[in-house]
Amino acid sequence: MARYFNGREIELLAPAGTFEIFKEVIQARCDAVYFGGPVLNMRMMRKGYNLSHEEIVEALDIAHRLDKKVYITVNNLFSEEDVEEAKEYLRFLDGARPDALIVQDMAVLELIREMELNLPIHSSVMMNVHNLEMIYALRDLGVSRVVTSREMDLQTAKLLGQRSGMELEYFIHGDMCSVHGANCYFSSHVFGMSSNRGKCMKPCRWDYRVKKDGYVYPAEYPLAVKDMFMYEHLPELIESGITSFKIEGRMRDKEFMVMLANSYGEAIDRYIDDPIGFDRTVDTKELYNNRKRDFSTAYAFGKPGLTNINRRYEGTGKFYSTGKVFSTPTAERELSEKRVEQLRERLAEVEQPQKTKANLAVRVNNMEQARMVLELGVDSLYLPGDVFEPDKPFTKRDIKELGELKGDSKIYLGLPRMMTELHFDQYDQLLGGERLPVDGIIVTNLGAIRRYNNTGYPLIGDSNLNVYNHLSAQLYANLGLTQLSVSPEMTLEHFATFASRCETPLEVVVHGTPALMYMEHDLYQNTELMEPIAEEDNQYVHNNVLVLKTDQGENPVYRDQHGRCHLLFAKELCYLPLLSEMSGLGISSFRIEGATYSVEQLREIIVSYQQAINRSDSEDDMLGGLKPVYAGYTLGSLQFN
């Protein structure tokens, strides 16, 4: 089965959570169905969901007899323990012959190459593809279709599709996320349940209060977005040149999914048959009456702002299909001496040829911090591509000044976490002229690696590349990265095994308040468009910083120069007591995220880490007298097994 409009193929892609649902949905008016197998996918939270090996084989037979396609999700991050299971599973899939796999982890690409398998690959939305260079890089790695970033508007998708010639897949209906794909670490740090490994506990659906400037604002559920609804905009989707129209819903029930597939499929057929006389609203009322949340077109036509936030059906925090609660507001766990000792013992068990002395790197937010870092002789100074307001981005003059001050320190220029074509244009100009006094570039996405690999500046990978196993590390190293930052979602067991097997130099973020969520959605609009309902000061950060508050604490939210928001830890990450054991694992660099500290606060933290790195034995006082600046210390996801 295939649909065409002016010679362009259009595919309606529907989800199925179980084999019983698949058997009904595949008979509906869709062209293809996607589902997960028994392992290694992003829907691992519900017992009885996903298909067995036998069901996968039967599903493929049913679909192909109907001249329809099947895509199988192998789309979570792999631990080292998952790699052997992945090899066996991929061999099975190679024999079963699905029409494509939908993948997130670069390890899948590496395994398919090493094992010489014949499995077509589509990049998952969790790869967060958002620029032309990323598409080119994935094409070079053998990917044949890209699922675009959820924040991509249709005009950008049209441009990227036309220029790249790549098939694009675009979400048109269903549950969306307020955070950029694979850039949410909240669930892993609070529960040890990785959102990138299919176990998200949905902290975006909690009931928060917004505070800023000493006021509380009426912004219940400020991260809970509406469901995507593009039914009335099928002409615009088709005109954009998108190949595959994707419905979300692998956790939703059979009747609901069949209704969606039939409504959208019937509308596409009506438009193909009579585009001038097409009625956009035929099934709108039925879809609206059966909605799970209210509807939005999300980013399809530009940044939606507060209109994208759901009010009507939030407050349950539940799976709509089961009624079971995801989670309730929960504070980050406090650092405890008992847990630190357990971590030390486990890390010390991992054998390494020799203990190495790690470098210390510090990411700053302004020139005053940067000058102080160089004054202390820190090994590496990181200048961010995303600068938190009210500070301003580092100018070329700033970089030159720091270059004159750096002495034996190295300076690395960071790139924005999300890079549009405009950002590439700007950095091309900055890096393509006179040589800057920097020692390398911190890259944040696959496209930037491809673009700047031959500029003469060494490249190191930032933490949001989500490197979780030695195979993905190996692939990035082969692409030219000289150092990689460990995924912030690493739990203890996964970290110990990964570090012992990885040959690429590794960096670990050891202190600070890294971003738990990185989003296009501007939370500050709540304070700019709404009237306050109460007065209340922030507990730990200045009142000019927005915080999201629950009864368990306050998470500061900083906005950068691009208008994007970074939701940070309520507590500070602190691995100071574990430095000796991490050095024993061969970690080559320890990073302090210093953006939110005053100069004097940051100075005290840096000196404490310099002293700890230079000590030959463990300090009796596990924190060396260092006191938290914010709500306390936490070990983040590393505290979980």
Residue pairs with C-beta under 8 A, 6 or more apart in sequence:
1 31
1 66
1 67
1 68
2 9
2 11
2 31
2 67
3 9
3 10
3 11
3 12
3 31
3 268
3 269
3 272
4 10
4 272
5 238
5 271
5 272
5 275
8 238
8 241
8 243
9 243
10 31
10 238
10 243
10 245
10 268
10 272
11 31
11 32
11 69
11 243
11 244
11 245
12 29
12 30
12 31
12 32
12 244
12 245
12 247
12 261
12 264
12 265
12 268
13 30
13 31
13 32
13 33
13 34
13 71
13 169
13 244
13 245
13 246
13 247
14 25
14 28
14 30
14 32
14 33
14 34
14 247
14 249
14 257
14 260
14 261
15 25
15 33
15 34
15 35
15 247
15 248
15 249
15 250
15 252
15 257
16 22
16 25
16 26
16 33
16 34
16 35
16 250
16 257
17 35
17 43
17 46
17 49
17 50
17 249
17 250
17 251
17 252
18 48
18 49
18 50
18 51
19 51
19 52
19 55
19 58
19 59
20 254
21 253
21 254
21 257
22 33
22 35
22 51
22 55
22 59
22 62
23 59
23 62
24 254
24 257
24 258
25 33
25 254
25 257
25 258
25 261
26 33
26 59
26 62
26 63
26 66
26 68
27 66
28 257
28 258
28 261
28 262
28 265
29 261
29 262
29 264
29 265
29 266
29 269
30 68
30 247
30 261
30 264
30 265
31 68
31 69
32 63
32 68
32 69
32 70
32 71
32 99
32 244
33 59
33 63
33 68
33 69
33 70
33 71
34 70
34 71
34 72
34 73
34 102
34 246
34 250
35 50
35 51
35 59
35 70
35 72
35 73
35 250
36 42
36 43
36 49
36 50
36 51
36 72
36 73
36 75
36 250
37 50
37 51
37 52
37 53
37 56
37 72
37 73
37 74
37 89
37 93
38 50
38 51
38 52
38 53
39 82
39 85
39 86
39 89
40 74
40 75
40 76
40 78
40 82
40 85
40 86
40 89
41 50
41 73
41 74
41 75
41 76
41 198
42 73
42 75
42 76
42 104
42 124
42 126
42 197
42 198
43 49
43 50
43 73
43 198
43 250
43 251
44 50
44 76
44 197
44 198
44 199
45 198
45 199
45 200
46 251
46 319
46 322
49 250
49 251
51 59
53 92
53 96
56 72
56 93
56 96
56 98
57 96
59 70
60 70
60 96
60 97
60 98
63 69
63 70
64 70
69 99
69 100
70 98
70 99
71 98
71 99
71 100
71 101
71 102
71 122
72 93
72 98
72 100
72 101
72 102
73 101
73 102
73 124
73 250
74 86
74 89
74 90
74 93
74 101
74 102
74 103
74 108
75 102
75 103
75 104
75 105
75 124
75 126
76 104
76 105
76 126
76 194
76 196
76 197
76 198
77 104
77 105
77 194
77 196
77 197
77 466
77 468
77 469
77 487
77 489
78 86
78 105
78 107
78 108
78 468
78 469
78 471
78 472
79 197
79 468
79 469
79 493
79 494
79 497
79 498
80 469
80 470
80 494
80 497
80 498
80 501
81 493
81 494
81 497
82 469
83 107
83 111
83 469
83 470
83 471
86 107
86 108
86 111
87 111
87 115
90 108
90 111
90 112
90 115
90 117
90 119
91 115
91 117
93 101
93 119
94 115
94 117
94 118
94 119
98 119
99 120
100 119
100 120
100 121
100 122
100 144
100 145
101 108
101 119
101 120
101 121
101 122
102 122
102 123
102 124
102 147
103 109
103 121
103 122
103 123
103 124
103 127
104 123
104 124
104 126
104 127
104 182
104 196
105 468
105 469
105 472
106 471
106 472
106 475
106 476
107 468
107 469
107 471
107 472
107 475
108 121
109 121
109 141
109 142
109 143
109 475
110 471
110 472
110 474
110 475
111 117
111 471
112 119
112 121
112 142
113 142
120 144
121 142
121 143
121 144
122 143
122 144
122 145
122 146
122 147
122 169
123 129
123 138
123 143
123 145
123 146
123 147
124 147
124 181
125 147
125 148
125 149
125 150
125 171
125 181
126 181
126 182
126 196
127 134
127 138
127 146
127 147
127 181
127 182
127 446
128 149
128 180
128 181
128 182
128 183
128 418
128 445
129 135
129 138
129 146
129 147
129 148
129 149
130 148
130 149
130 151
130 152
130 418
130 419
130 420
130 445
131 160
131 419
131 420
131 421
131 423
131 424
131 445
131 447
132 160
132 163
132 164
132 421
132 424
132 447
133 419
133 424
133 446
133 447
133 448
133 450
133 451
134 146
134 445
134 446
134 447
134 450
135 146
135 160
135 164
135 166
135 447
136 164
136 447
136 450
137 446
137 447
137 449
137 450
137 479
138 146
138 166
138 446
139 164
139 166
140 450
141 475
144 166
144 167
145 166
145 167
145 168
145 169
145 243
145 244
146 166
146 167
146 168
146 169
147 168
147 169
147 170
147 171
147 246
148 157
148 160
148 168
148 169
148 170
149 180
149 181
149 418
150 171
150 176
150 177
150 180
150 181
150 298
150 299
151 180
151 298
151 299
151 418
151 520
152 160
152 170
152 299
153 299
153 300
153 301
153 302
154 170
154 236
154 237
154 240
154 242
154 300
154 301
155 240
156 420
157 168
157 170
157 240
157 241
157 242
158 239
158 240
158 241
159 421
160 166
160 168
161 167
161 168
161 240
161 241
161 242
162 241
167 243
167 244
168 241
168 242
168 243
168 244
169 242
169 243
169 244
169 245
169 246
170 237
170 240
170 242
170 244
170 245
170 246
171 228
171 246
171 247
171 248
172 228
172 230
172 231
172 237
172 245
172 246
172 247
172 264
173 227
173 228
173 229
173 230
173 231
173 247
173 248
173 249
173 260
173 264
174 227
174 228
174 247
174 248
174 249
174 252
175 227
175 228
175 248
175 249
175 292
175 293
176 225
176 226
176 227
176 228
176 248
176 296
176 298
177 184
177 204
177 225
178 204
178 223
178 224
178 225
178 308
178 517
178 519
178 521
179 204
179 223
179 517
179 518
179 519
180 417
180 418
180 518
180 519
180 520
182 196
182 464
182 466
183 417
183 464
183 515
183 517
183 518
183 519
184 195
184 196
184 200
184 204
184 516
184 517
184 518
185 195
185 488
185 489
185 514
185 515
185 516
185 517
185 637
186 195
186 203
186 204
186 516
186 517
186 567
187 193
187 194
187 195
187 199
187 200
187 201
187 202
187 203
187 327
188 194
188 195
188 196
188 488
188 489
188 491
188 636
188 637
188 640
189 332
189 488
189 489
189 516
189 569
189 634
189 636
189 637
190 201
190 203
190 330
190 331
190 332
190 333
191 201
191 327
191 330
191 640
192 491
192 637
192 639
192 640
192 641
193 199
193 200
193 201
194 200
194 489
194 637
195 201
195 489
196 466
196 468
196 487
196 489
197 489
201 326
201 327
202 317
202 326
202 327
203 223
203 327
203 329
204 223
204 224
204 225
204 517
205 221
205 223
205 224
205 314
205 317
205 326
206 221
206 223
206 317
206 327
206 328
206 329
206 550
207 220
207 221
207 314
207 315
207 329
207 550
208 219
208 220
208 221
208 222
208 223
208 548
208 549
208 550
209 216
209 217
209 219
209 220
209 548
209 549
209 550
210 216
210 217
210 219
210 222
210 523
210 526
210 527
210 546
210 547
210 548
210 549
211 217
211 536
211 538
211 546
211 547
211 549
211 554
212 524
212 527
212 538
212 543
212 544
212 545
212 546
212 547
213 527
213 543
213 544
214 535
214 536
214 537
214 543
215 527
215 532
215 534
215 535
215 536
216 532
216 533
216 534
216 535
216 536
216 549
217 526
217 527
217 530
217 531
217 532
217 533
218 530
218 531
218 533
219 526
219 530
220 311
220 314
220 315
221 309
221 310
221 311
221 314
221 315
222 309
222 523
222 526
222 548
223 309
223 517
223 519
223 521
223 523
223 548
224 309
224 310
224 314
225 296
225 298
225 308
225 309
225 310
225 521
226 293
226 294
226 295
226 296
226 298
226 308
226 309
226 310
227 291
227 292
227 293
227 294
227 295
227 296
227 310
228 248
228 295
228 296
228 297
228 298
229 287
229 291
229 295
229 296
229 297
230 237
230 245
230 297
230 300
231 263
231 264
231 267
231 280
231 283
231 284
231 287
232 280
232 281
232 284
233 280
233 297
233 300
234 245
234 264
234 267
234 268
234 271
234 280
235 271
235 275
235 278
235 280
236 300
237 245
238 268
238 271
245 264
245 268
247 257
247 260
247 261
247 264
249 256
249 257
249 260
251 319
251 321
252 292
252 320
252 321
253 321
256 290
259 286
259 287
259 290
260 287
263 283
263 286
263 287
266 282
266 283
267 280
267 282
267 283
270 278
270 279
270 282
271 278
288 295
291 313
292 313
292 320
293 310
293 312
293 313
293 314
294 310
294 311
294 312
294 313
296 304
296 307
296 308
297 304
298 304
298 308
299 520
303 520
303 522
305 522
305 525
306 525
306 526
306 529
308 521
309 521
316 325
317 325
317 326
317 327
317 328
318 324
318 325
318 326
319 326
329 550
329 551
329 552
330 552
331 552
331 553
331 570
331 571
332 553
332 569
332 570
332 571
332 634
332 636
333 634
333 635
333 639
334 571
334 632
334 633
334 634
335 574
335 577
335 632
335 633
335 634
335 635
337 622
339 635
339 639
340 577
340 578
340 622
340 635
343 492
343 578
343 581
343 635
343 638
343 639
344 577
344 578
344 580
344 581
346 492
346 493
346 496
347 492
347 496
347 578
347 581
347 582
347 584
347 585
348 581
348 584
349 496
350 496
350 497
350 499
350 500
350 584
350 585
351 500
352 500
352 584
352 585
352 586
355 583
355 584
356 583
356 586
356 587
356 588
357 583
357 613
358 579
358 582
358 583
358 587
358 588
358 589
358 590
358 613
359 379
359 380
359 588
359 589
359 590
360 378
360 379
360 380
360 589
360 590
360 591
360 592
360 606
360 609
360 610
360 613
361 378
361 379
361 380
361 381
361 382
361 412
361 507
361 589
361 590
361 591
361 592
362 373
362 378
362 380
362 381
362 382
362 591
362 592
362 594
362 602
362 606
363 382
363 383
363 384
363 414
363 512
363 591
363 592
363 593
363 594
363 595
364 370
364 373
364 381
364 382
364 383
364 384
364 594
364 595
364 602
365 384
365 387
365 388
365 391
365 594
365 595
365 596
366 387
366 391
366 392
367 394
367 398
367 401
367 402
368 599
369 594
369 595
369 597
369 599
369 602
370 381
370 383
370 394
370 398
370 402
371 402
371 405
372 599
372 602
372 603
373 381
373 409
373 594
373 602
373 606
374 381
374 402
374 405
374 406
374 407
374 409
375 405
376 603
376 606
376 607
376 610
377 407
377 408
377 409
378 409
378 606
378 610
379 409
379 410
379 589
380 409
380 410
380 411
380 412
380 439
380 589
381 402
381 406
381 409
381 410
381 411
381 412
382 412
382 414
382 442
382 591
383 394
383 399
383 402
383 411
383 412
383 413
383 414
383 438
384 414
384 595
385 413
385 414
385 415
385 416
385 417
385 442
385 444
386 414
386 416
386 417
386 560
386 561
386 562
386 564
386 566
387 393
387 394
387 560
387 561
388 558
388 559
388 560
388 566
388 595
388 596
389 558
389 559
389 560
389 561
390 544
392 561
393 561
396 430
396 436
399 411
399 413
399 436
399 437
399 438
400 436
400 437
402 411
402 437
403 411
403 436
403 437
403 438
404 437
406 437
410 439
410 440
411 437
411 438
411 439
412 438
412 439
412 440
412 441
412 442
412 460
413 436
413 438
413 440
413 441
413 442
413 457
414 441
414 442
414 444
414 462
415 423
415 427
415 441
415 442
415 443
415 444
415 445
415 448
416 423
416 444
416 562
417 444
417 445
417 462
417 464
417 518
417 564
418 444
418 445
418 518
418 520
418 562
418 564
419 427
419 444
419 445
419 447
419 448
424 447
424 448
424 451
427 452
428 451
430 436
431 441
431 452
431 455
431 457
432 455
435 456
438 457
439 457
439 458
440 457
440 458
440 459
440 460
440 482
441 448
441 452
441 455
441 457
441 458
441 459
441 460
442 460
442 461
442 462
443 449
443 452
443 459
443 460
443 461
443 462
443 465
443 481
444 462
444 464
444 465
445 465
446 465
446 479
449 459
449 461
449 476
449 479
449 480
449 481
450 479
452 459
453 459
453 479
453 480
458 482
459 480
459 481
459 482
460 481
460 482
460 483
460 484
460 485
460 507
461 467
461 476
461 481
461 483
461 484
461 485
462 485
463 485
463 486
463 487
463 488
463 509
463 514
464 518
465 476
465 484
465 485
465 487
466 487
466 489
467 473
467 476
467 484
467 485
467 486
467 487
468 487
468 489
468 490
468 494
468 498
469 498
470 498
470 501
470 502
470 503
473 484
473 502
473 503
473 504
473 506
474 503
474 504
476 484
476 504
477 484
477 503
477 504
481 504
482 505
483 504
483 505
483 506
483 507
483 588
483 589
484 502
484 504
484 505
484 506
484 507
485 506
485 507
485 508
485 509
485 591
486 495
486 498
486 499
486 506
486 507
486 508
486 509
488 509
488 514
488 636
488 637
489 637
490 498
490 637
490 638
491 637
491 638
491 640
491 641
492 638
492 639
492 640
492 641
493 641
495 638
496 585
499 506
499 582
499 585
499 586
499 587
500 585
500 586
505 588
505 589
506 586
506 587
506 588
506 589
507 587
507 588
507 589
507 590
507 591
508 575
508 582
508 587
508 589
508 590
508 591
509 573
509 591
509 592
509 593
510 573
510 574
510 575
510 576
510 578
510 579
510 582
510 590
510 591
510 592
510 609
511 572
511 573
511 574
511 575
511 576
511 592
511 593
511 605
511 609
512 572
512 573
512 592
512 593
512 594
512 595
512 596
512 597
512 605
513 556
513 568
513 569
513 571
513 572
513 573
513 593
513 596
513 630
514 568
514 569
514 573
514 593
515 566
515 567
515 568
516 555
516 567
516 568
516 569
517 565
517 566
517 567
518 564
518 565
518 566
518 567
519 564
519 565
519 567
520 564
521 565
522 559
522 563
522 564
522 565
523 546
523 548
523 557
523 559
523 565
523 567
524 546
524 557
524 559
524 565
526 546
527 546
537 543
538 545
538 547
538 554
538 556
539 554
539 631
540 554
540 556
540 570
540 629
540 630
540 631
541 547
541 554
541 556
541 596
541 630
545 556
545 557
545 558
546 556
546 557
546 559
547 554
547 555
547 556
547 557
548 554
548 555
548 557
548 567
549 555
553 570
553 571
553 631
554 570
554 631
555 567
555 568
555 569
555 570
556 567
556 568
556 570
556 596
557 565
557 566
557 567
557 568
558 565
558 566
558 568
558 595
558 596
559 565
559 566
560 566
568 596
569 630
569 634
569 636
570 630
570 631
571 628
571 630
571 631
571 632
571 633
571 634
572 628
572 629
572 630
572 631
572 632
572 633
572 634
573 593
573 633
573 634
573 635
573 636
574 623
574 626
574 628
574 633
574 634
574 635
575 582
575 590
575 635
575 638
576 608
576 609
576 612
576 622
576 623
576 624
576 626
577 618
577 622
577 623
579 590
579 609
579 612
579 613
580 612
580 615
580 617
580 618
582 590
583 613
590 609
590 613
592 602
592 605
592 606
592 609
594 602
594 605
594 606
597 605
597 629
601 629
604 626
605 626
608 623
608 624
608 625
608 626
611 624
612 619
612 624
623 633
